Amino acid sequence: MKENVLAFWTRHRRILVYCVVGGCTTLVNMALFTALYYGAHFNENAANVTAVVASVIFAYITNKIYVFQTHCPTASDFVREMLTFFAARGLTMLIEVGGGYLLMTLMGMEAWICKVLLICVVLVLNYVFSRLLVFKT
């Protein structure tokens, strides 16, 4: 039994840790969005953009350290990795913010439901981009 758990962990560690880190990133995103939109009465788009930007910064740090465990031997490698991460997240941010504008503002979807739906799409895309383009481990 212990060997099966260890083998499972070894094979799937990155995805399992990504799920935990992704969940924490999602909590940062949702908590900040909720506080700004419902608590501070920000416009839904301003609250959304602010929450997404904060969660992307959190995601870079946690993905680098805990999920992909990359070490950049040179400053230029670090800058390339960071810029590639932010570019990939910029693309998914456009999907999330554009989708939020389309669904909340133009189509009238309830804000919190919209955020949950968009975060699910973005989480999958972020893992694929991080694994294939950014951290390449």
Secondary structure, 3 states (H helix, E strand, C coil): CHHHHHHHHHHHHHHHHHHHHHHHHHHHHHHHHHHHHHHCCCCHHHHHHHHHHHHHHHHHHHHHHHHCCCCCCCHHHHHHHHHHHHHHHHHHHHHHHHHHHHHHHHCCCCHHHHHHHHHHHHHHHHHHHHHHHHCCC
